[in-house]
Amino acid sequence: MSQRSERTTDTAEPLDHVESATEVFVAHRNLLFTVAYEMLGSAADAEDVLQETWLRWAGVDLATVREKRAYLVRIVTRQALDRLRVLGRRKESYVGPWLPEPLLTAPDVAEDVELADSVSMAMLLVLETLAPVERAVFVLREVFALDYDEIAEAVDKTPAAARQIAYRARTHVAARRPRGVVSPAETRAALGAFQRAVETGDLQRLLDVLAPDVVALSDGGGIKHALPRPIVGADKVARLLAAGWWKRDAERSVEVVQINGGPGLLVRVNGEIDGVVAVRVEDGYVTGAYHVRNPEKLSHVERETAVSR
């Protein structure tokens, strides 16, 4: 064989490897992003974790990998755990309440009830109360249904330890998670009433649609004006929305959209995105309003982000 032929063969093998690695990675990309996002609550950091995962995956000998999906999930989980520790330090100096980075999601995400619940603002806030490894184990087991052997490899624990961590995390989440699933029709009706009440500043309409124990949170990141602390109770939240949020000194519009698999409002001021309000509906009433105004967190509401499990 000539030297030229040898060079051609040597070059082809790495190219074939890259193409195969890329094909597998792309096939699982949405799932990997969703794992990272649910662990981090930040789309920007989840994208960074995906880049790190790809770099590691590209260097793997694929012939030695039996279950490629599980292998990729293991890489992304470990990278997300490392990033979680960095985020923890970052949140300690965050100005005002911290909310997850919102995603504009496709309507079909809401049809997968378990997926929609797992990426909802309310659930992501509950996951924030878990320790990093607990959060990883809960997400991998409860959302993606990985077996304990796979989870154990991802978090560097024994299967028995992973099972105990899962039980502990599940108990913790069950005590804090939203109360139940609401039908799409009920959600649309409540969101429509909430939108009309906010647009008009009608106090009584707001009181009619807000649950007695409704919680309002807002995140401006020290860049935009936001609530310094959570507001609890229908009367306080209604008065806040009626008097403060819907200002008359700018051209504002409100569009109903899907935020994190659930109902939400996209707010524009003078045609520019000013923020989003993700809404939690239970028993026909709004029980949570999560208002994100930090411009550094709004890049993923300009176009749909694909999530899957």
Buried (B, 14 or more C-beta within 10 A) or exposed (E): EEEEEEEEEEEEEEEEBEEEBEEBBEEBBBBBBBBBBBBBBBBBBBBBBBEBBBEBBEEBEBEEBEEBBBBBBBBBBBBBBEBBEEBEEEEEEEEBBBBBBBBBBEEEBBEBEEBBBBBBBBBBBBBBEBEBBBBBBBBBBBBBEBEBEBBBBBBEBEBEBBBBBBEBBBEBBEEEBBEEEBEEEBBBBBBEBBBBBBBEBBBEBBBBBBBEEBBBBBBBBEBBEBBEEEBEBBEEBBBBBBEEBBEEEEEBEBEBBBBBBBBBBBBBBEEEBBBBBBBBBBEBBBBBBBBBBBBEBBBBBEEBBBBBB
